Amino acid sequence: MPQLFDTGPESVTQDESEARAALVLSLRRRGLNDRRVLSAIERVPRRLFLSARHHRFAYEDSLLPIECGQVVSAPSMVARMVQLLEIAPNHRVLEIGTGSGYQTAILSHLSQQVFTADRYQTLINLARQRIAALKIQNVEFHHADGLTGLRERAPYDRIILTGSVPAIPDSVRLQLAPDGILLAPVGPAGQKQDLMRMRKTDGEYHSTKVGEVRLVSLRDGIAQVL
């Protein structure tokens, strides 16, 4: 497992602090203005969730490759999706698709507890190590098929799918708490997808298209090798 380093507050250089602040300013200019979300983004060192060869790109607004052939989304995409969730401090959040753990860390600063699932054990192990290095203690990791949700911890106030699906799985939808919100990119892989926000009200589910995205697709099952 790769060794992490320079994780403590004392290791944050002035250049990195300025880079984080510049990133937040650029997000504001793009209309992403939720103060809690921007504060969380400024607090989380994105470089920690990247391989060393990509550290110099950490605070650029671009997606970057990570282990297992996956990617970490651009900060603007993360901010946009997290902002649409309208997370309150007392919320329990299910994240389907842990990836690098970068978004997981941001969610942890906004909610009471985060439950995150990924089909790749390697990604779970690395994300757990990174989150621990930041001394974040309200995240629970699961090596699991996230497209079935995590029934044993349901219900959830907020659910976010970090990749696209052909349709929102019923098994996931049914794990929403009353007045809960689910956010998911819906559509074919490799093409534009509809970003759908589903709200559960009085036992009924109401979906609204809130934008278009192009994200990698989520796969079902558990990876047997990685």
Order of alpha helices (4+ residues) and beta strands (2+ residues): alpha-alpha-beta-beta-alpha-beta-alpha-beta-alpha-beta-beta-alpha-beta-beta-beta
